[in-house]
């Protein structure tokens, strides 16, 4: 276990060589349903898959190049959720947030025509649960229709229906070497959890909420200070309730630290 902050930086900076992200526990957890994700790939395959992610997610830009086309979906679903909250006497409950969040996820990732396609996100949730071996997901193994998310997206693409963020992945020649559908939807789930918890944080601090309301009323929601404030809230929620409890690495060779040598770990193929 790495305890020194400087060592943490060193290890993260020197991933994937000699600190491979494709590590035994992660491989076992992900190999059934996300066998081709960058996180459990190594060498040239990892480089290719990582580049594909960065291109599709626009890693170099603080705001995604397609943000303008995503925002109407986000606004409409947030407004719908607020109407539900009003109808329930002003309380936002997680199950309602969850449904609204996944409506946004489906519209942004797969396209507007998937707004009400709950089956696709229920299936990815089941996949995730089985990946982790959760009993409520029916234990381990591939649930019925598990090949679905990507195959269905491809069929939709062929039928010429508009796609969302997902299109960036599908356009790549040889894109079938990666399975992005379930992977992207699964990851947006952790962002949903972080967002819900950020709202809880704001609700716990009425003075911040009041200040935010004032600023939004005066200048709008997308000003630099407001975005910074919201970003800080999300980061604080992740600090308090980390969605990823552990970051795992495996050494590909012996590595020297000032207190001794970290041995090379055996890597199963
Ligand atoms: C609050 C939300 C999120 C948190 C806390 C989070 C956290 C993490 C962490 C800690 C890792 C590194 C795991 C490791 O190195 O072993 C990771 C990797 C990754 N995440 Fe997220 N993530 C979040 C949301 C997302 C979203 C929304 C996406 C994309 C839609 C995404 C895409 C990825 C990808 C592609 C990787 C693999 C990167 C690689 O192979 O080097 N994440 N995430």
Boltz pocket constraint, residues with backbone or C-beta under 6 A from the ligand:
constraints:
  - pocket:
      binder: B
      contacts: [[A, 21], [A, 37], [A, 38], [A, 39], [A, 40], [A, 50], [A, 53], [A, 57], [A, 183], [A, 184], [A, 187], [A, 188], [A, 189], [A, 190], [A, 191], [A, 194], [A, 238], [A, 243], [A, 244], [A, 246], [A, 247], [A, 248]]
      max_distance: 6.0
